[in-house]
Amino acid sequence: DGADGQSPRRDFAEFFCRALLEIVKEFERKEHERRSLQWKPPIILTNDGQLGLASLLRDYLPYLDDPALKAAILAFITHTYGNRGISAYEEGRQGYLSRGISQKDIDWYARHKIPDGTEVVDDTSIGLREADVAFAVSQILAEELGWYDPLVGLISVANGDYRALTARVFRKILL
């Protein structure tokens, strides 16, 4: 990020998050009209830093009063180490403020200290902290990165693998 918190990465992320929410609004409006009583709210699955802001933006205008987005279940999955979208606190804070995010929300959802004591803002933390349900792509990722968001109950998803059973079967085959 630059001194004002702007960056091509954060610009793209905001654009992509807003586009996602607009697509869901439009699609679900049409689905509700078409299916009426059979309509069910969507499940929106977002991932890593580039979509972390979507979780928070649905609480801001023009998305705040949309019935589909209000009823949607927003799930977030973190699956990489290097794509969290971490910025130095002041630069990241300025970037979020310039995008209309409140100071309170920045501090609640994005702010934390990394092990050396430096304050940062983190796009992935926004997604994890604001989501209705939060996942990590593996147990090791949840264990190694869980300290970022200790109040979030990360659910490890090992691509459908039940590791104890898999290990037992593999060992049997190898013997």
Secondary structure, DSSP 8 states (H G I E B T S, - for coil): --TTS--HHHHHHHHHHHHHHHHHHHHHHHHHHHHGGG----EEEEEHHHHHHHHHHTTSTTTTT-HHHHH-EEEEEE--SS-S-EEEHHHHHHHHHHTT--HHHIIIIIEEE-TTS-EEEEHHHHHHHHSSEEEESSHHHHHHHGGGSTTS--EE--TT--HHHHHHHHHHHH-
